[in-house]
Amino acid sequence: STARLVRVVGRHLAGVEFVMNFRPETLDYEFAGVEGAGAAFYPALIRLRTIYSVGQHFTWKDLAEAGYARSRIFEMLQALLDSGLLMKISYSNYTLTPW
């Protein structure tokens, strides 16, 4: 994958996380559109987008059946909700948002 997670941490500044994609034609990086808490779950987000389309509903049980570890599902869902990459439709019912 050409995507890289960038974390900026400093003693006197707030930390930030974001994802950059490498462009081989220009040999530089571009912002991938994912920042904040959801950036650490970028590989899982890409996998989610291959399984579910934008607007398609799923639950945490669907993710467990798709092979996600139950111990990480709720952490991932909360991080993706906080960063605006997921939308909660109803109790335990989620959908991907366009980016």
Secondary structure, DSSP 4 states (H G I P E B T S, - for coil): --EEEEEE--SSS--EEEEEEEETTTTEEEEEEEEGGGGGGHHHHHHHHHHS-TT-EE-HHHHHHTT--HHHHHHHHHHHHHTTSEEEEETTEEEEPP-
